């Protein structure tokens, strides 16, 4: 076992840290307070401590993360290997010092100290020196152009960090609102990747150091970066979106390990590693490898013919995860992957692998093809719920945004042009299987899980075959324009056919009760095929079939009425019966109003109107609205007289909402005599009409009475309302008589001529 200079001290510190975390976890579970554990492991400054509750799973999650941190502390503190140190020049010694300085800076952020913005500038100066020293130290083992690439990308990344830090501190961010800043965000990963390639070829660094750097790059892509994360919920709910950045930051210790190991290795004499030629697979007959190369090009050619150069597009659940839980750097790489697969770039990778035929390249290519196939299947089989706050980032809006859509774009406004991702998944998986069968390593060289991988790939392709054979077909947009959008010209009126109405009734969480609910992206033909199968069940009306399917025939009738003749017959019969009952009720109400005694005025009115048809109200109130544009006065719906209330521009008459009204309106030029005989209530109030439109109506029922004003006269009126119950022997059993008189007159005094309970 290889010994390190401070190995025992580092192991002791790591064990002590892990033991302390376990104690905090036990205490937190007993007391119900996990905040100390959370702050030690994931959030030293306590930014999200108020979100933490006594969740047992959180303790079980934080302890393994602390174990990873303890391993990282051990890697950092143990130093170089014991024995004779490496004899290095001045530039290498300076590089080691710079790397250790970066380790100290990263560890300082784990301490609960207040944020000091100038510390970032100090770290930028150290990192700039490290970038230059790497450029110099690698001159003997790496070509000039990769070193220049490292120098340029690393320097630009540091300059970007400096400008960003100063901009945030001064409140004048230089890159605010720019769409190209994602290119600056990927500079650090480009520098580190090119540096890792150089380290892998330099004998001064071990393979473990390079692997730590590779993992650091992967975790940098998973970082949320500068994305704003907001979470809502009750205090007992888990604010995942707030906790995930802290958890990801707690486990992202591999960059720290890479900095430290890079410095340790420079001080250690590395044993010589013999270079061996990579193993190559035997060449195969070209028609089969050619098929593996051509297969990914087939769906790409179909999509490109339709003007779509993308594989998945922005409307898929994997893209949602990348945008929501990572930063712009990972989102840019995801866009590039979507574009490359969409135009058939995997064919180039397969071609290179077939030409070189190295074991490592063939394994990496096969695994990549299977992963891409699985990603396409996941994207196709999961619902899309994308929401873009702002413009459609990087993707062309002309392809994916519905005409007339407004920012932020909702999932229903994003289109899915091109063929199904399942075709790509099928082609990529088939190419991977061909490579696996043609260039499988001999038994002595096969890696573990080879049989499992081959079996899993076979199962995946068999699962995709029937799904990929299903045509996508059109998908009806079930969101109809609102009436105000049609009135303002923002949308065109649109009607759904009977089949489209059925399709829409089975989409979303409010689908037809008792039937299967389909995702909003399911093609219409799939939903209609399901409905027609149910129509056959409804038509046959076989009790055994209904029992086997656990379906109640009556529950199918109304949902299937638009596409199933047997269900439509039942619904039409029920509607006819209902229409007959309604017609009988209306005829009875009409007969009742016709039977009410006509009012004989004692003086001649200027206008008298007896409503021919019965009137009704939705909630028992008839009201005028003559506001002058200012704040409207609310009517008194519970006056002391129980019949009528009045305010300037507002007149309200209260009736019973469950019975029909037989209404007579009379307008006089002078005050008519008071009549109380035959009435239950007679109440007179003053009313000011600002517009000469004394029109009583009910918005909800649509009832509107003629104008009571005298020839459109504005000003003061006296309104006398007569009300009485009217017994009836028909279906209505009773009704309401209403006589309203209006005449010009001043005075707001309320006079109750009669009020019989």
Residue pairs with C-beta under 8 A, 6 or more apart in sequence:
2 81
3 81
3 82
4 10
4 78
4 79
4 80
4 81
4 82
4 264
5 78
5 79
5 80
5 81
5 82
6 77
6 78
6 79
7 78
7 79
9 77
9 78
10 73
10 74
10 75
10 76
10 77
10 78
10 79
11 74
11 78
13 73
13 74
13 77
14 70
14 71
14 73
14 74
14 77
15 70
17 66
17 69
17 70
17 73
18 66
18 67
18 70
20 40
21 37
21 40
21 41
21 62
21 63
21 66
22 63
24 36
24 37
24 40
25 34
25 37
25 59
25 62
25 63
27 33
27 36
28 34
28 35
28 36
28 37
28 54
28 59
29 54
29 56
29 59
32 54
33 54
34 52
34 53
34 54
34 55
34 58
34 59
34 62
35 46
35 49
35 52
37 59
37 62
38 48
38 49
38 52
38 58
38 62
38 246
39 45
39 46
39 49
39 112
40 66
41 62
41 65
41 66
41 69
41 250
42 62
42 65
42 246
42 247
42 249
42 250
43 49
43 246
44 109
44 110
44 111
44 112
45 112
45 115
46 112
47 246
48 239
48 242
48 243
48 246
51 239
51 242
51 243
52 58
53 235
53 236
55 238
61 247
62 250
65 247
65 250
65 251
68 251
68 253
69 250
69 251
69 253
72 253
72 254
72 256
72 257
75 212
75 257
75 260
75 261
76 103
76 107
76 256
76 257
76 260
78 264
79 264
79 267
80 264
80 265
80 267
80 268
81 264
81 268
81 269
83 268
83 269
84 269
85 267
85 268
85 269
86 204
86 266
86 267
86 268
86 269
86 270
88 96
88 266
88 267
91 133
91 136
91 137
92 137
92 266
94 129
94 133
95 130
95 133
95 134
95 137
95 263
95 266
96 263
96 266
96 267
98 126
98 129
98 130
98 133
99 130
99 259
99 260
99 262
99 263
99 266
100 260
100 263
101 126
102 123
102 126
102 127
102 130
102 259
103 256
103 259
103 260
103 263
105 119
105 122
105 123
105 126
106 255
106 256
106 259
107 256
108 119
117 165
117 168
117 169
120 161
120 165
121 162
121 165
121 166
124 158
124 161
124 162
124 165
127 154
127 158
128 154
128 155
128 158
131 150
131 151
131 154
131 155
131 158
131 191
132 151
134 150
134 154
134 195
135 147
135 148
135 150
135 151
138 147
138 150
138 198
138 202
139 147
141 198
141 201
141 202
141 203
142 198
142 201
142 202
146 194
146 197
146 198
147 198
149 190
149 194
150 191
150 194
150 195
150 198
153 187
153 188
153 190
153 191
153 194
154 187
154 188
154 191
154 195
156 184
156 187
157 184
157 187
157 188
157 191
160 184
160 187
163 174
163 175
164 173
164 174
164 175
167 173
167 174
167 175
175 181
175 184
179 391
179 393
181 328
182 328
182 329
182 331
182 332
182 394
183 332
185 225
185 327
185 328
185 329
185 332
186 329
186 332
186 333
188 220
189 217
189 220
189 221
189 329
192 213
192 216
192 217
192 220
193 217
195 213
196 210
196 213
196 214
196 217
199 205
199 209
199 210
199 213
199 262
200 207
200 210
203 270
203 272
203 273
204 265
204 266
204 270
205 262
205 265
205 266
205 270
206 261
206 265
206 270
208 261
209 258
209 261
209 262
209 265
212 254
212 257
212 258
212 261
213 254
213 255
213 258
213 262
215 254
216 252
216 254
216 255
216 257
216 258
219 248
219 251
219 252
219 254
219 255
220 252
220 255
220 329
221 326
221 327
221 329
221 330
221 333
222 248
222 252
222 325
222 326
222 330
223 245
223 248
223 249
223 252
223 326
223 327
224 244
224 245
224 248
224 325
224 326
224 327
225 326
225 327
225 328
225 329
226 327
226 328
227 324
227 326
227 327
227 328
229 241
229 242
229 244
229 245
230 241
231 239
231 240
231 241
231 242
233 239
241 324
244 325
278 358
278 359
278 360
279 358
279 359
279 441
279 445
280 356
280 357
280 358
280 359
281 357
281 358
281 359
281 362
281 439
281 441
282 357
282 439
283 357
284 438
284 439
288 434
288 438
289 350
289 354
289 434
289 438
291 434
292 350
292 354
292 430
292 431
292 434
292 435
292 438
293 347
293 350
293 351
293 354
293 431
294 347
295 347
295 427
295 428
295 430
295 431
295 434
296 341
296 344
296 346
296 347
296 350
296 424
296 427
296 428
296 431
297 344
297 347
298 423
298 427
299 419
299 423
299 424
299 427
300 341
300 342
300 343
300 344
300 424
301 344
302 419
302 423
303 309
303 310
303 342
303 418
303 419
304 343
306 417
306 418
306 419
307 399
308 342
308 399
308 417
308 418
309 339
309 342
309 343
310 338
310 339
310 342
310 395
310 399
310 418
311 337
311 338
311 339
311 341
311 342
311 376
311 421
311 424
312 318
312 319
312 338
312 342
312 375
312 376
312 379
312 421
313 319
313 338
313 395
313 399
313 400
313 416
313 417
313 418
314 386
314 388
314 392
314 393
314 395
314 400
314 414
315 384
315 386
315 400
315 411
315 414
315 415
315 416
316 379
316 382
316 384
316 386
316 421
317 378
317 379
317 382
317 383
317 384
317 385
318 334
318 375
318 378
318 379
319 334
319 338
319 386
320 384
320 385
320 386
322 330
322 331
322 334
323 331
323 393
331 393
331 394
332 394
335 393
335 394
335 395
340 346
341 372
341 424
341 428
346 368
346 369
346 372
346 428
346 431
349 365
349 368
350 365
350 369
350 431
350 435
352 361
352 365
353 361
353 362
353 364
353 365
353 435
354 435
357 439
359 441
359 445
362 435
362 439
363 447
365 432
365 435
366 432
366 435
366 436
367 432
369 428
369 429
369 431
369 432
369 435
370 428
370 429
370 432
370 453
370 456
370 457
370 460
372 424
372 425
372 428
373 424
373 425
373 426
373 428
373 429
373 432
373 460
373 461
373 464
374 425
374 460
375 425
376 421
376 422
376 424
376 425
376 428
377 421
377 422
377 425
377 460
377 463
377 464
379 421
380 420
380 421
380 422
380 425
380 467
381 467
383 519
383 520
383 521
384 411
384 414
384 416
384 520
384 521
385 411
386 409
386 411
386 414
387 408
387 409
387 410
387 411
388 407
388 408
388 409
388 414
389 407
389 408
390 407
390 408
391 397
391 407
392 400
392 401
392 409
392 414
399 415
399 417
400 414
400 415
400 416
400 417
401 409
401 413
401 414
401 415
402 412
402 413
402 414
402 415
402 477
404 490
404 491
405 413
405 414
406 413
411 520
412 477
412 479
412 520
416 475
416 521
419 472
420 468
420 472
422 464
422 467
422 468
423 468
425 464
425 468
426 461
426 464
426 465
426 468
429 457
429 460
429 461
429 464
430 461
432 457
433 454
433 457
433 458
433 461
436 453
436 454
436 457
440 446
440 450
441 447
441 450
470 526
471 523
471 525
472 523
473 523
473 524
473 525
473 526
474 523
474 524
475 520
475 521
475 522
475 523
475 524
476 496
476 500
476 503
476 504
476 524
478 496
478 500
478 503
478 504
478 507
478 508
478 520
480 494
480 496
481 490
481 491
481 492
481 493
481 494
482 491
485 491
486 492
486 493
496 504
498 562
498 563
499 524
499 528
499 562
499 563
500 524
501 562
502 527
502 528
502 531
502 559
502 560
502 562
502 563
503 524
503 527
503 528
505 511
505 512
505 559
506 512
506 515
506 516
506 517
506 518
506 527
506 530
506 531
506 559
507 517
507 518
507 519
507 520
507 522
507 527
508 517
508 520
509 517
511 517
511 518
512 559
513 555
514 551
514 552
514 555
514 556
514 559
515 534
515 556
515 559
516 530
518 526
518 527
518 530
528 563
531 560
531 563
531 564
532 563
532 564
534 551
534 556
534 560
534 564
535 560
535 563
535 564
535 565
535 566
535 567
537 545
537 546
537 549
537 551
537 553
537 556
538 553
538 556
538 557
538 560
538 564
538 566
538 567
539 564
539 565
539 566
541 553
541 566
546 552
546 553
556 567
557 567
557 570
557 571
558 567
558 571
559 567
560 567
561 567
561 568
561 570
561 571
562 568
584 731
585 731
585 732
586 614
588 728
588 730
588 731
588 732
589 614
589 660
589 732
589 735
590 613
590 614
591 730
592 614
592 660
592 662
592 726
592 728
592 730
592 732
592 735
593 611
593 613
593 614
593 660
593 662
593 735
595 728
596 662
596 726
596 735
596 737
597 678
598 610
598 664
599 608
599 610
599 664
599 666
599 739
601 608
601 666
601 672
602 672
602 673
602 675
603 668
603 670
603 672
603 673
605 666
605 667
605 668
605 672
605 741
606 667
606 668
606 669
606 710
606 711
607 665
607 666
607 667
608 664
608 665
608 666
608 667
609 664
609 665
609 666
609 706
610 663
610 664
611 662
611 663
611 664
611 665
611 705
614 660
614 661
614 662
614 735
615 660
615 661
615 662
615 663
615 703
615 705
616 657
616 659
616 660
616 661
616 701
616 703
617 655
617 657
617 661
617 698
617 701
617 703
618 657
618 698
618 700
618 701
619 657
619 698
619 700
620 654
620 655
620 656
620 657
621 635
621 637
621 652
621 653
621 654
621 655
621 698
622 652
622 653
622 655
622 696
622 697
622 698
622 703
622 705
623 635
623 650
623 651
623 652
623 653
623 696
623 697
623 698
624 649
624 650
624 651
624 652
624 693
624 694
624 695
624 696
624 697
625 632
625 649
625 650
626 649
626 650
626 689
626 690
626 691
626 693
626 694
627 633
627 649
627 650
628 649
628 690
628 691
632 649
632 650
633 647
633 648
633 649
633 650
634 650
635 645
635 647
635 650
635 651
635 652
636 645
636 647
636 652
637 645
637 652
637 654
639 645
639 654
641 681
641 683
641 750
641 752
641 755
642 654
642 681
642 755
643 653
643 654
643 681
643 683
643 721
643 723
643 755
644 651
644 652
644 653
644 654
644 683
644 685
644 719
644 721
645 651
645 652
645 654
645 685
646 652
646 685
646 686
646 687
646 719
646 748
646 750
648 688
648 690
649 688
649 689
649 690
649 691
651 685
651 687
651 694
651 696
651 719
653 696
653 721
653 738
653 740
655 661
655 723
655 736
655 738
656 736
659 732
659 734
659 735
659 736
660 732
660 735
660 736
661 735
661 736
661 738
662 726
662 735
662 736
662 737
662 738
663 705
663 738
663 739
663 740
664 737
664 738
664 739
664 740
665 705
665 706
665 708
665 740
665 742
666 672
666 739
666 740
666 741
666 742
667 708
667 709
667 710
667 741
667 742
667 743
668 710
668 741
668 742
668 743
669 710
669 743
669 744
670 743
670 744
671 718
671 743
671 745
672 720
672 741
672 743
674 682
674 720
674 753
675 682
675 722
676 682
676 753
676 754
678 724
679 722
679 723
679 724
679 737
679 739
679 754
680 723
680 724
680 725
680 754
680 756
681 721
681 722
681 723
681 724
681 754
681 755
681 756
682 720
682 721
682 722
682 723
682 752
682 753
682 754
682 755
683 720
683 721
683 750
683 751
683 752
683 753
683 755
684 718
684 719
684 720
684 721
684 750
684 751
684 752
684 753
685 718
685 719
685 721
685 748
685 750
685 751
686 716
686 717
686 718
686 719
686 745
686 746
686 747
686 748
686 749
686 750
687 694
687 716
687 717
687 718
687 719
688 715
688 716
688 717
689 709
689 713
689 714
689 715
689 716
689 717
690 714
691 714
692 709
692 712
692 713
692 714
693 707
693 709
693 712
694 707
694 708
694 709
694 717
694 719
694 742
695 704
695 705
695 706
695 707
695 708
696 704
696 705
696 708
696 740
697 703
697 704
697 705
698 704
705 740
708 717
708 719
708 740
708 742
709 717
709 742
710 717
710 742
710 743
710 744
713 744
715 744
716 744
716 745
716 746
716 747
717 742
717 743
717 744
717 745
718 742
718 743
718 744
718 745
718 747
719 740
719 741
719 742
720 740
720 741
720 742
720 753
721 738
721 739
721 740
721 741
722 737
722 738
722 739
722 740
722 741
723 736
723 737
723 738
723 739
724 736
724 737
725 734
725 735
725 736
725 737
726 734
726 735
726 736
726 737
727 733
727 734
728 734
728 735
